[in-house]
Amino acid sequence: MIRPKIPTMPQPTVPVAAPTTVVEPTAVTPAKPSAPAPPVPARPTIQLTPGTALALVGGGTAVVLVVGAVLVSMLLAVTVTATSVAVCAVVLRSLLTRR
């Protein structure tokens, strides 16, 4: 009944001529070695002092507490919204069933 139609590739009606360009090899000349690149200066090492480590730990703790407070407040907002929608649905249902 319903069969997919597979397209056939039509054969060219005009004969296609092969390209007649000839590629000739060229001579390769080696590049002259340039002067070596100047050495890259070493990056300074970071030294952690007890004060720096304490500041990093304090900063990380502050970030975790702020992100946690934001996430908890968002969850609380969703909970309050869902509860209020549920209460409205119950009230509307009770009003509509009394009529």
N, C-alpha and C positions, 0 to 999 in steps of 0.2 A: 504494500500500500504506500506508505510514506518511506521513501528511501532517500538518503542524502545524495545530492548530486555532486560528484567529484569533478572539479574542473579539469579539463585536459589542456596540456600545454600545446598550443598550435605551433606547427613547424614553420620556420621562416620561408617565405616564398622567394626571396631574393638570396642568392648565394652570398655568404659573407666571406670577404677576402681576408687572408691572414695578414697581420701587420708586417710591413716590409722594412721597418727601421732596424738598424743593426747597432748594437751597443758595443763600442770599442773600449777596451781596458785603458785606464789611465795610469800613469806612473805615480807611485806613492812616495812622497818625500818624508823622511822621518822628522819629527819636530825636534827643535833644539831644546835641550834641557834648560829650564829656567832656574833662577836662584831659589834655594829652599825658602819656604815660607817662614816668617819669624815665629818663634815659639809663642804659644798662647799663654798669657799670664795665669797663674794658678788662682782659683777662686778662693776667697778668704773663708776659713772654716768658722762655723758658728759655735761659740762657746756658751754653754748653758751654765749660768751661775745659779745658786739656790734661789735668789730673788727672781730671776727670770723664769725658772721652772715653776715657782709658786704663782707668778703672774699668769703663766700659761694655763695652769690648772684652774686658777680662779676664773679666768676668762672663759674657758671651756665649760666650767660648771654654770656660769651665768647664762651662756648660750643655751645649754640644755634646759635650764629652768625656765627661761623665757619661751622657748619652743614648746615645752611641755605645758606651760600655762595657756598658750594660744590654742593648742590642740584640745585641751580639756574644756576651755571656754567654747570652742566651736562645737564640741560634742554636747555640751550642756545646752547650747542654743538649739541644736537639732532636737534634743530630747524635749525641751519646753515646747517647741513648735509642734512636734508630733503629739504631745499630750493635749495641747489646746485644740488641735484639729480633731482628735478623738473625742474630746468632751463636746465639741460642737456637733459632731456626727451623732452622738448619743442623744443630745438635746433635740436636734432636728428629727431624728427618728421617733422619739417619744411624742413630739408635737404632731407629726404626720400620722401616726397610728391612732391617735385619739379622735381624729375626724372621721 
